[in-house]
Every structure is written in C-alpha cells, then in structure tokens.
Amino acid sequence: MAGLAFVLAFAVACGDDNGGTPGKEAGAKEAGAEAGTGAEAGAEAGVAKDQCLNAADGAKLDTEAKRDDVASKAGSCGLNCLGNPDNNCAKDCVVKDTGLSDGCSQCYADTIACATKNCLTECVGGTSSPACVSCRMTNCDPAFLACSGLSSGSSEAGPSEAGPTEAGPAEAGAEAGAGG
C-alpha cells in the first residue's frame, strides 16, 4: 500500500521531459468521462477539446514553476481521491486547489484515472522509469493533449508542466495514478 501511495503521490509531478505549445490535437474522452487509451480516445466523437486554452487557465500555467505546482496539486488530489466512488472527486479537488477551470481540471482528472487504470504496474518501480513514462505517453497523453489543447513535442513536458506554451500529459497521470 505504501508503494502505491508513493506512485500516486508523484505520478502527476513526474514524467518525460517534453515541453510544448498549444495545439489542437483530436482525441480525448468527453469531459467528465474516464480517459481511455490514446487510440480509444482519438476515436471518440463529441470530445471536449482545448479546455486549458483560455486566459484564466493560461495565467495559471504560463511558467514551469506554475505548471509544476499544478501537477503536484493534481497528483495529491488523485491520491486523496483514490478509491472514492465520486467520479468528480479529483476534478473538484484540482479546481479547488489550483483554481483551474472545470474543463481544464477535468483533463487532469481524466489523465489521473487513465494512468491508474493503464499504467499502475509499469509505474510501481518509479514514476520516472522508462516503462512508466512510455505507458503514460502511449495510453494517456493523446487524450490529455486533445482535452487540454496543449501539445507535446521534443522540448515539451507533461501535465506537471502543461501550460499554454508547454504541455505533456505523462506528468499528471503519473503522480495520482501511475506514471510520471
């Protein structure tokens, strides 16, 4: 149990070292729905997109320090909501603790759920392990990027660093679910 708590506590804040710029990728689950794999998410119709691309959220995600703080708080929310039957627990916690909009917070919450569902085994050994980062990038990042509107690239970072100019979902899901 202590190992799981460690994984959940650091999954959002840890991840690959990719940064990014806002993008308009397709493929995220509808806000409020549990995030699936990247391939599944891309096939969904009527998905929430670009939820973090607004002035208010942008101001909270415009520096690496701010993105790291959001990711850390999102990871703590994921840990605190682990096993909670309330599907809105993580989102509501992210809204309360970070001040992000409901839509942007849902992107983080969905990534947490995705990493918990898909990458827990890979991340038990450490959220920065290649297996954990790879799992999150494959299974969770595409949906986060589409949902948030942030894009991933060679100089981008995950949700822990997600912002209007840098992003990457591997960060958020890692701390609360498994990855990072």
C-alpha positions as CSV (number, residue, x, y, z in Angstrom):
1,M,0.0,0.0,0.0
2,A,2.9,2.4,0.8
3,G,4.3,1.7,-2.7
4,L,1.0,2.5,-4.3
5,A,0.8,5.7,-2.3
6,F,4.3,6.7,-3.4
7,V,3.4,6.1,-7.1
8,L,0.2,8.1,-6.8
9,A,1.8,10.9,-4.9
10,F,4.5,11.6,-7.5
11,A,2.9,10.5,-10.8
12,V,1.5,13.8,-11.8
13,A,4.6,15.8,-11.0
14,C,7.0,13.4,-12.7
15,G,7.2,12.5,-16.3
16,D,9.0,12.8,-19.5
17,D,11.0,16.0,-20.3
18,N,8.8,17.1,-23.2
19,G,7.5,20.6,-23.3
20,G,5.1,22.1,-25.7
21,T,2.9,24.7,-27.3
22,P,-0.8,24.9,-27.5
23,G,-2.2,22.5,-30.1
24,K,-5.4,21.3,-31.5
25,E,-4.9,17.5,-31.4
26,A,-8.1,15.4,-31.5
27,G,-8.9,12.5,-29.3
28,A,-9.9,12.9,-25.7
29,K,-12.8,11.5,-23.8
30,E,-15.7,13.8,-23.2
31,A,-15.1,15.9,-20.0
32,G,-16.3,14.0,-17.0
33,A,-15.7,10.6,-18.6
34,E,-12.9,8.3,-17.7
35,A,-10.0,8.6,-20.0
36,G,-9.2,5.6,-22.2
37,T,-6.2,4.7,-24.1
38,G,-4.9,7.2,-26.7
39,A,-6.2,5.1,-29.5
40,E,-9.7,4.8,-27.9
41,A,-9.8,8.5,-27.1
42,G,-9.0,9.5,-30.6
43,A,-12.0,7.6,-31.9
44,E,-14.5,9.2,-29.6
45,A,-17.0,11.7,-31.1
46,G,-18.1,14.8,-29.3
47,V,-15.0,15.0,-27.2
48,A,-14.0,18.0,-25.1
49,K,-11.1,19.9,-26.6
50,D,-8.8,22.8,-25.8
51,Q,-10.1,23.1,-22.2
52,C,-7.0,24.8,-20.9
53,L,-6.6,27.3,-23.8
54,N,-8.2,30.3,-22.2
55,A,-6.7,33.4,-20.5
56,A,-7.6,32.4,-16.9
57,D,-6.0,28.9,-17.2
58,G,-3.2,30.2,-19.2
59,A,-2.2,32.6,-16.4
60,K,-2.0,29.6,-14.0
61,L,0.1,27.5,-16.4
62,D,2.4,30.1,-18.1
63,T,5.6,29.2,-16.3
64,E,7.4,25.9,-15.5
65,A,7.1,26.6,-11.7
66,K,3.3,27.2,-12.0
67,R,2.9,24.0,-14.1
68,D,4.9,22.0,-11.6
69,D,2.8,23.4,-8.8
70,V,-0.4,22.5,-10.6
71,A,0.9,19.0,-11.4
72,S,1.9,18.4,-7.8
73,K,-1.5,19.5,-6.5
74,A,-3.3,17.4,-9.2
75,G,-1.2,14.4,-8.0
76,S,-2.2,15.0,-4.4
77,C,-5.8,15.2,-5.5
78,G,-5.5,11.9,-7.3
79,L,-4.0,10.3,-4.2
80,N,-6.7,11.8,-1.9
81,C,-9.5,10.6,-4.2
82,L,-8.1,7.1,-4.8
83,G,-11.0,4.6,-4.2
84,N,-13.5,7.4,-3.9
85,P,-16.7,6.4,-5.8
86,D,-17.4,10.1,-6.6
87,N,-16.3,10.5,-10.2
88,N,-15.9,14.2,-9.7
89,C,-13.6,13.9,-6.6
90,A,-10.3,14.5,-8.5
91,K,-11.7,17.2,-10.8
92,D,-13.3,19.1,-7.9
93,C,-10.1,18.8,-5.9
94,V,-8.0,20.2,-8.8
95,V,-10.4,23.1,-9.3
96,K,-10.3,23.9,-5.5
97,D,-6.5,23.5,-5.1
98,T,-5.3,25.1,-8.4
99,G,-8.0,27.5,-9.5
100,L,-8.1,26.0,-12.9
101,S,-11.4,25.9,-14.8
102,D,-13.7,22.8,-14.5
103,G,-12.9,21.8,-18.1
104,C,-9.1,22.1,-17.7
105,S,-9.2,20.3,-14.3
106,Q,-11.2,17.5,-15.8
107,C,-8.4,16.9,-18.3
108,Y,-6.0,16.4,-15.4
109,A,-8.5,14.2,-13.6
110,D,-9.0,12.1,-16.7
111,T,-5.3,11.6,-17.0
112,I,-5.0,10.6,-13.4
113,A,-7.7,8.0,-14.0
114,C,-6.1,6.8,-17.2
115,A,-2.7,6.3,-15.5
116,T,-4.2,4.5,-12.6
117,K,-6.2,2.2,-14.9
118,N,-3.5,1.6,-17.5
119,C,0.0,2.1,-16.1
120,L,0.0,1.2,-12.4
121,T,2.1,-1.9,-12.9
122,E,4.6,-0.1,-15.0
123,C,4.9,2.7,-12.5
124,V,5.3,0.8,-9.3
125,G,9.1,0.8,-9.7
126,G,9.1,4.6,-10.1
127,T,7.2,7.2,-12.0
128,S,10.3,8.3,-13.9
129,S,11.1,4.8,-15.1
130,P,11.2,4.4,-18.9
131,A,8.3,1.8,-18.7
132,C,6.1,4.1,-16.7
133,V,6.8,7.2,-18.9
134,S,6.3,5.1,-22.1
135,C,3.0,3.6,-20.8
136,R,1.6,7.1,-19.9
137,M,2.7,8.6,-23.2
138,T,1.1,5.8,-25.1
139,N,-2.1,5.4,-23.1
140,C,-2.8,8.7,-21.6
141,D,-1.0,11.6,-23.3
142,P,-3.0,11.7,-26.5
143,A,-6.3,12.2,-24.6
144,F,-4.8,14.8,-22.3
145,L,-3.3,16.8,-25.1
146,A,-6.6,16.8,-27.0
147,C,-8.6,17.7,-24.0
148,S,-6.3,20.4,-22.7
149,G,-5.4,21.8,-26.1
150,L,-1.8,21.7,-25.1
151,S,0.6,19.9,-27.4
152,S,3.6,17.7,-26.9
153,G,6.9,17.9,-28.7
154,S,10.6,17.4,-28.3
155,S,11.0,20.3,-25.9
156,E,7.7,19.8,-24.0
157,A,6.8,18.5,-20.6
158,G,3.9,16.5,-19.2
159,P,0.8,17.7,-17.4
160,S,3.0,18.6,-14.5
161,E,4.5,21.1,-16.8
162,A,1.4,21.6,-19.0
163,G,0.7,25.1,-19.9
164,P,-0.2,27.4,-22.8
165,T,3.4,27.1,-24.0
166,E,4.4,23.7,-22.7
167,A,2.5,20.5,-22.1
168,G,2.5,16.8,-21.9
169,P,0.1,14.6,-20.1
170,A,2.5,12.0,-18.9
171,E,3.1,14.2,-15.9
172,A,-0.4,14.5,-14.4
173,G,-1.4,10.9,-14.6
174,A,1.8,9.7,-13.1
175,E,1.5,11.2,-9.7
176,A,-2.0,10.2,-9.0
177,G,-2.4,7.1,-10.9
178,A,0.8,5.6,-12.1
179,G,3.4,7.4,-14.1
180,G,5.4,10.3,-14.1
